[in-house]
Amino acid sequence: MKDKHSSEVIYALADYKQLVLAYRTKHSELIKSLTFWKTSVVWLSVFTGLFVLVMISWMLENGKESESSRKNMEIINARANAVSEKLTRIEDEFSRTKEELKKKEELIRSLEKNISTASKKLLEKLLDEQEEAAATK
């Protein structure tokens, strides 16, 4: 009975030893897997953090550029309005000058006509006076 009992203990110890080795192997595989996933999570977190920082930096820079663009557009619009107002004033002044020039041209034509008519009358009067003076002599 002792033999039977000792052989059962030996088999039980052998089974126990195999179970312990199996658990150690499984435990080391789980540790390796856990280490792999922890490392992966750390690297993924680092890359995600860098990506977020780059995106925030990019968005801030674009925000500054868009603000600068908006200010530049306001300046350009103000200058365009000023140029437009100046052009309108110049067009108005040109129209007034053109009207004045037309009026002055009409006055000049009228004066030329009056001078021409007056000089003809004076010339006729002088001729008549000369004819009268010649006839009286």
Secondary structure, 3 states (H helix, E strand, C coil): CHHHHHHHHHHHHHHHHHHHHHHHHHHHHHHHHHHHHHHHHHHHHHHHHHHHHHHHHHHHHHHHHHHHHHHHHHHHHHHHHHHHHHHHHHHHHHHHHHHHHHHHHHHHHHHHHHHHHHHHHHHHHHHHHHHHHHHHC
